[in-house]
């Protein structure tokens, strides 16, 4: 992470915590008062992002980034299966496995 995105993250959290709307100007002003120099595009990127998604959503969904896609894919599959007519249950065929010879049958054992 760079200084710009970390500084804008903190500035956005400060503004959110104080109940102030998060805009490009307010992020820039807060960083100027804190004497933090960043590239000007960082404040604009954060303002655009936070205009679309509330800070609370971003904070509460931090740990769900990887698992979200798997759940979204699995949910329609389960819903689609429920709407199809019931099909015959799948019967698993059990194959007989050959019996393994015991150590006694081979003429030696672990303690010989």
N, C-alpha and C positions, 0 to 999 in steps of 0.2 A: 504494500500500500504506500501511496505517496503522501506527502504532507498535505496536499490539496484536498484529497478525498477524506483524510482523517479529520482535518480541520473543519470541513463542511459537514461531516457527520456530527461532530461535537456541537457545532453551531446550530444545526437542525434540531438536535436533541434539546439544547438549551431553549430554543424558541418554542418547541413543542411543550416542554415542561412548564414554561411560563404562560402557555395558552395563547401565544402570538402566532398569527398565520405565517407560514414559511414562504418567503419570497426571495428572489435573487438579491434585491436591494437589502433586505434585512440580514441575510447571510453575510453579504459583503460588508455591511456596516459593523456587524458584530465582530468579524474577523479583523477589520481595520482598528477597532477599539482595542482588541486583544493583541495588536501589533503582529499579526500573522500575515505574511505575504504569500498569496497563491496565484495561480493562473486564473484569469477572469472567467474562463469557461466552466470551472468547477461549480461555482455558485449557480450558474444557469442550469447545469445538468441536475443538480440536486433539487432545485426549485421545480423543474419540470417533472422529475420523478415523484416528488412529494405532493405535487398537485394532482397526480393520478392515483396514488396509493397513500393512504393514511400512515403515519408513523407507527401507530399502534399495530397495524397489520404486519408491518415489516419487523417489528420487535417480537411479536408473538409467534411469528412463523419462521424464526431463525433456524431452528433445528429440523424443519420439515422440507427442506429443499430437495433432498434425494428421494425421499419416500413418496412425495406427492405424485409423481408420474406413475409409479407402479399402482397406486390406489386408483388413479383416474383410469388407467387401462383396465384394471380388474373389475371396476364397478360396472361398466357397460357390458362386459362379458357375462357377468352374473345376471344382470337385468335382461339381457337378450336371451339367455337360456331359460329364464322363467316364462317368457312370452311364447316360446316354441311349444308345440304339443309334446306331451310326455312320450319318450321313446322307450324301447325295451331296455331293461337294465343290462349293463355289460357284465358278462360272466367271465371271470378270470379262470383260465385253465391252469390247473396245478400240474406241473411236470414232476415226475418222480425223479429225485436225485439219487444217483447210485450211492449205496451205503459205503462209508469210508471204513477201511480196515482198521481195527484197533491195534495198538502196539503189541498186545498179547498174541495176536494172530501172526505178526511178522517175526516173532521169535526174539524180540528184545524189548526192553522197557527202559524207562528213564533211570531206574535205580539199579540196573544190572551192572 
